[in-house]
Amino acid sequence: MAEESPVSNKLKRFLVNLSVPVIAIILALIIGAIILLTTGVNPLKAYGALLRGAFGSPIYFQRTLEKTTPLIFSGLAVAFAFKAGLFNIGAQGQLLLGAIISAFLGFSIKGLPPALHVFIALAGGGLAGAMYGFIPGALRSFTGAHEVITTIMLNYVAINITDYLSDGPWKDPAPSNIVARTQLIEESARIPFIGPVPVGFIVAILISVLIWFVINRTNLGFEIRTVGLNSHAARYAGMKSKLIMVLAMVISGFLAGIGGAVETQGIVYRFQPGFNTGLGFDGITVALLGRTNPLGVIPAALLLGAMKGGANVMQFDARVAKEIIDVIQALILFFVTADMIIRWMIKARRGVEDEVTLTTSWGQK
């Protein structure tokens, strides 16, 4: 029997990798339809309303892209850490710090040209996330503390820090304000739109391409992938695996911080606790649905953004509880992470698929 060509193998691998998230989405929608039927709702009407709410008008389309943009960044953050064999559950905390630092730089600095002010606030949010990502990266590399535990704990620290700042020294001083939130950022710090398309969305696409290039076409990306596959072998080959892990978490934190800054500067125009809830955790869904591929993150984030953007129309037009969207999203995550079921269904050979490594062994240094 003739051996398959490398091109044929690559095509087969691509089709298998593509089939897993596609089937996961289909299964989630089918189960969601069953749930809708049990509540007396027509699934076709409900899903039609969801699509209409996501893409039915320029305003709806703009809202979908607004929801998608921070999801791309949080998905990139989680996916990048995955490549180094690290599970960055702390993207939520890094995103929150990026969001509030961006807000502070947005309202406290005045008189700057718009392009410069937008850049400073974005960079500040990214650096805040990077510094917060450095902590679990360093702890993992030099003490063996697992990043899953440290990032979960650091999420709570970030939540309390941002709650304190938004209800304390950085609280909106307007006499009419009675809630915890910062004041509005300056107009010069706000991310503009090109028609219904946020400039932040375009930036997210460009950064996704850049991250793909770094991971797949540079020495740094090769070292990160090697450390993720086997840090002992990487160390034996002369790679500084500990520093690479730290760097991977710093870059991951930077991406999450940018996601928070984009949410502040392009959508909310201030920081307010609760507005960013779940974006970092949704990044896990986006990264897994995109098969940890930086380019795959884009359609995965767009799917979740469309679900979030169209949820209100689905709720009012089809009388569907908004929580159904969360159920469908959870089902997608379940089927993607439990993709052994899907592989069995499509009878895919394990030898032609890239496995998604979530993390290396516990306590590994």
N, C-alpha and C positions, 0 to 999 in steps of 0.2 A: 504494500500500500504506500502510495507516495506521501511524503511528508507535506504538511500544510506550510504554505509560504508565510514569512513574517507579516506580510501585509494582510493575509487572510486571518492570521492569529490576532492581529491588532483590531481588525474589523469585528471579529467575533467577541473579543474582550470588550470592545466599545458597546456592542449591542447588548451583551449580558449586563454590563454596568448600567446601561440606559434602561433596560427592561425592569430592573429591580425597583427604582423609584416610581416608574410609570405604573407598574402593577400595584405598588403600595398605595398610590393615589386612587387608582380605580377601586381597589378593595375598600379603602376608607370611604369613598363616595357611596359605594353600594351599601355598606353597613349604615352610613349616615342616612341613606334613603329609607332603609328599614326602620330606623329610629323615628324618622319623620312620619312614616306611615302609621306607626303605633300611636303617634300623637294627633293623627287625623289631618296631617298636612300633605299636600300633593308634592312629592319630591321634585318633579319636573318644574312646577311653578316656583318652588323654593330655590332651586339651583338657577333657574332663569333669572329670578330677582337678584340672586347673588352676582351673576355675570353682568346684569344691567347696572347694578350698584358699583361694580368695579370698573367697567369700561363703557357704560352706556352714554356718557356725555363727557365733554372736555373737563368739566369740574370733577366728575367722578374719576376720570382717568388721572387727573392731577392728584387727587387724594390717594389713589392707589400707589402712585409713584412716591408720594410723600411717606406712605407707610412702608414701601419697599426699601427706600434708601438706607435707613438705619439698620434694617434687617440684613442688607448686603454686608455692611461693615461688621455687624456682630457675627454673621455667618463666616466671614473671612477670618475673623479673630479665632473662632473655635477651630476652623479648618486648618489654619496655619499651625496652631499648637498641635493638632492631631498629627501633622506631618513629622513632628519631632517626638512623637509617642507620648504627648502630654494631653491631658484632658482639662481644658481651661473652663471650669464651671464658673470661674470668677469674672467672666465677661460682663455679667450684670453689674457688679461693683465697679469695674473699670469704666463701663459705659456711664454710670451715674456720676462718677467723679469727673469724667470728661464733659458731661452735660453741664454740671454746675460751675466748673472752672471756665468753660466757654461762656456761660451766662455772666459770670463776674467780669471777665475781660470785655464782654459785650456792652455792659452798662457802665462800667467804671472808667473806661477810656473814651475820651471824647475828642472830636475834631480831626480824626484820621480819615484819609481817603477810603472809600468803601472797599476797594480791592485789598488794601493793606490791612484794614480792620478785620475783614472776613478771614484773611489768612492768619492773623495773629490769634484770633479767637479759636479757629480750628486747630492751629498748631498747639495752642495751650491745652485744649481738651485732649488732643492726642498724647501730648507729653504727660499729662496727669494720668491717663490710662496706662502709659508705658511704665511710669514709675510704680504704679500699683501692681502692674504685672511683674515687675522686677522682684518683688518681695517673695511670691510663691516660687518663682523660678530659681532664685538664690537658695531658698530653703530646701527645694527639691535637690538641687545640684550639690550643695555643700553639707547638708545635714541628713538627707534622705527623707525628709518630711514629704508625704505624698501631696501632690498639688490638688487632688480632689478635696481633701480635708481642709487644707489651708485656704483654698479659694472660696470654699463654702463659708468658712468663718470670716474671711475678709469681705465677703458680700454684706454680712451683717454690720461690719464696721463701717463700710461705705454708706450703707443705708442710714445709720445713725449720724455719721458725719454730715451728710447732705441734709438730713432733717434738721440738724442743729443749725447749720449755716443758713438755710432758707427760712428758718423761724427765729433766727437770732441776728448776728451781725450783718447778714446780707439780705434780710427780709425787706420786702417792698415797704418803704416808709410812708406810702400814701395813706392819709387819714381814713379813707374808705376801705382799706385793705384789712381784712380780719383773718386771712388764711396764711399758711406758711408758703411763701413763694418769693422769688426775687423780683425786682422791678424789671420792666421790659428792657431788652437790649436796644442799643442805638440802631437807628435805621442803617447806618454805615456798616454794621456788623451782620446784617441779615443777608442770607443767601438768596440771590435773585432767581427768577424764573425765565425760561425762554418759552413763551407760550404757556402750555400746561405742564411743561417739563421742568422740574427743579434742576438748577445747575448742580446741586449736590448729587442728584442721581447720575448725571454725566460723570462727575468726579468719581463716584462709586464704581462705575463701569471701568473707567480708566485704571483705577487702583486695582481692580480685580484682574485686569490684564497684566498689570505690572507684577502683582503677586504670583500669578501663574508663570510669568517669565522668570522671576527670581527662583521659584521652586524647581522649575523644569529645565532651565537653561543657564544656570550659574553654578559656580563652585559652592557658594554658600548653600544654595538649595540642595545640591547633591549631599553635602555634609549633614544638613538638617534631616533629609530623608534617610540617610544611612544611620544616623543616631536614632531616629524613630524606629527603624527596623531592628537594630541591634546595637545598643550603646557600647557593649563590651567589644564587639568587632570594630566599631568605629574608633574606640580608644586604642585598640591594638594596631590599627592602621595609621595611628599618629594624629587622629583628629582630637581636638579639645572638646570632648563631648559635654563636659560640665558647662563650659562657657557657651556652647551652642544651645544647650537647653535654656540657659538664662536668656540668651538673645532671642530665642524663639518666643518665650513668654513676654519679653519686652515688646517685640513686634506685635504679638497677639494683643497685648494690652493697649498698644498704640492704636491699632485698628478699632478696638472696641471703644476707646476714648473718642476717636473721630466720629464713630457712630452716634455717641451721645451728643457731641458738639453739633453734628448735622441736625439732630432732632431739635436742639435748642435754637440754632440759628436759622433753620429752614422751615420749622413747623410751629413750635410753641412760642418762640421769641422770648422766652424766660425759662427759668427752672422752677418747676413745681412738683413736689413729691407726688408720685402716683402716675404722672404722665408718661414716665419711662418704664413703668413696671412690666417686667416680663420680656423686654426686648433682648436682653442678654441671654436669657434662657431660650428664647425663640431661636437664637443663633445656633443652638445645638441642633434643633430640628432642621434649620436651613443647611447647616454643614453636612449632616447625615443624608439629607435628601439630595444634596448636590454631590454626594459621594466624596466629600472632602476635596473636590476639585474647585479651585478658585473661579473657574468659568462656570462650573455647574451650580455654584452658589447663586448666580444671577437669576436663572429661571426659578430656582427653588424659593428665593426671596420674593420674586414677583408673584409666585403662587400664593404664598402666605400673605403678602401685601394685598393681593386682590381679595382674599378671603376676609381680611380685616377691613379693607375699604368698602366691600359690598355688604358687610354684615348688617349695617343699619337698614339698607333698602330691603334686604331679605327679611329682617325683623318686622318692618312695618307693612310691606306689600304682601308678604306671604304668611304673616302672623307666626313667625318662627322665633323661638327664644334665641337670643344672641349667643347663649352658651353652646348651642349646637355647633357653631363654628369652632369653638374650643375643643369639642368632642371630636370633630372631624380631624382637626389638626393633631390631636393626641393619637388618633387612630393611624394617621399617616406616619407619625413618629414610631408608633409601635411596629407597624409593618416594615418600616425601613430598618429598624434596629433588630427586628426578628426576621431578617431577610432569609434565614435558612428555610422558612416556610415557603417563601416565594421561589427560592432556588429549586426547591423540590417540585414546586408546581410547574416550573418551566424546564425542569430536568437539565439545569445548567451544570456543566462540569466545573468543579472547583478549580481545576488547573488552569482555566482560561480567564479567571476573574481576579482582579486586584482586591485583596482583602482590606477592609478599613480597620486600621489599628487604632483603637481608642486611647490606649495608654500602655506603657510598659509595666513590668512587674512591680508590685508594691515594695517600697523601701529600696528600690534599686538606685545605686549611686553612680 
